[in-house]
Amino acid sequence: MPTYTFENIAGERIEANKPMGTQEFVNEGVTWKRITEPEGFRMHTGASLPDQREQMRRGYYRAEHKGWNSRFSKTKVKKVWDL
């Protein structure tokens, strides 16, 4: 059985193992409805997530060192991403 996240009317959330397709269940008189929004996981290490521009720059840098050649010149890439 998969683990789903459910929320009650008070806004409390729990995780429960329920059969596939379960949308809501009642536990001790409280109705729990399944939420469909994904929940993220992040450890508080003090590090911040890089922005999209920085991720793109790192990706191009790694690819160039592996021998991959882009059909776009470095100046075009820098101009588009405002680097």
C-alpha positions as CSV (number, residue, x, y, z in Angstrom):
1,M,0.0,0.0,0.0
2,P,1.3,3.5,-0.8
3,T,1.7,6.2,1.7
4,Y,-0.5,9.3,1.1
5,T,-0.7,12.6,2.9
6,F,-4.1,13.5,4.3
7,E,-5.5,16.7,5.8
8,N,-8.4,17.3,8.1
9,I,-10.7,20.4,8.3
10,A,-8.4,21.9,11.0
11,G,-5.5,21.9,8.6
12,E,-3.6,19.1,10.4
13,R,-1.7,16.7,8.1
14,I,-0.8,13.1,8.6
15,E,0.7,10.4,6.4
16,A,-1.1,7.0,6.2
17,N,-0.7,3.8,4.3
18,K,-4.0,3.3,2.4
19,P,-5.0,1.3,-0.6
20,M,-4.4,2.9,-4.0
21,G,-7.0,5.4,-5.0
22,T,-8.1,6.3,-1.5
23,Q,-9.3,9.9,-1.5
24,E,-10.6,10.2,2.1
25,F,-11.1,8.1,5.2
26,V,-12.6,8.6,8.7
27,N,-10.5,7.9,11.8
28,E,-12.1,8.4,15.3
29,G,-14.8,10.6,13.9
30,V,-12.4,12.9,12.0
31,T,-12.6,13.0,8.2
32,W,-9.2,13.1,6.5
33,K,-9.0,14.1,2.8
34,R,-6.1,13.3,0.6
35,I,-4.0,16.2,-0.7
36,T,-2.6,16.1,-4.1
37,E,0.0,18.8,-3.9
38,P,3.5,17.4,-3.6
39,E,5.4,18.0,-0.4
40,G,9.0,18.9,-0.5
41,F,11.8,17.8,1.7
42,R,14.7,20.0,2.6
43,M,17.3,19.7,5.3
44,H,18.2,22.9,7.1
45,T,22.0,23.0,6.5
46,G,22.2,26.7,5.8
47,A,22.9,26.1,2.1
48,S,20.6,27.8,-0.4
49,L,19.3,26.3,-3.6
50,P,21.0,27.7,-6.7
51,D,18.9,29.7,-9.1
52,Q,18.1,28.5,-12.6
53,R,20.8,30.7,-14.2
54,E,23.4,29.2,-11.9
55,Q,22.2,25.6,-12.6
56,M,22.3,26.3,-16.3
57,R,25.9,27.7,-16.1
58,R,27.1,24.6,-14.1
59,G,25.5,22.3,-16.6
60,Y,27.1,23.9,-19.6
61,Y,30.5,23.9,-17.7
62,R,30.3,20.2,-16.9
63,A,29.2,19.3,-20.5
64,E,32.0,21.3,-22.1
65,H,34.6,19.5,-19.9
66,K,33.2,16.1,-21.0
67,G,33.8,17.1,-24.7
68,W,30.2,18.1,-25.6
69,N,30.0,21.0,-28.1
70,S,26.9,23.1,-28.1
71,R,25.6,24.5,-31.4
72,F,25.3,27.8,-29.6
73,S,28.4,29.9,-29.0
74,K,29.4,30.8,-25.5
75,T,28.6,34.5,-26.2
76,K,25.1,33.6,-27.3
77,V,24.5,31.6,-24.2
78,K,25.8,34.3,-22.0
79,K,23.7,36.9,-23.7
80,V,20.5,34.9,-23.4
81,W,21.1,34.0,-19.7
82,D,22.5,37.5,-18.9
83,L,25.7,36.1,-17.4
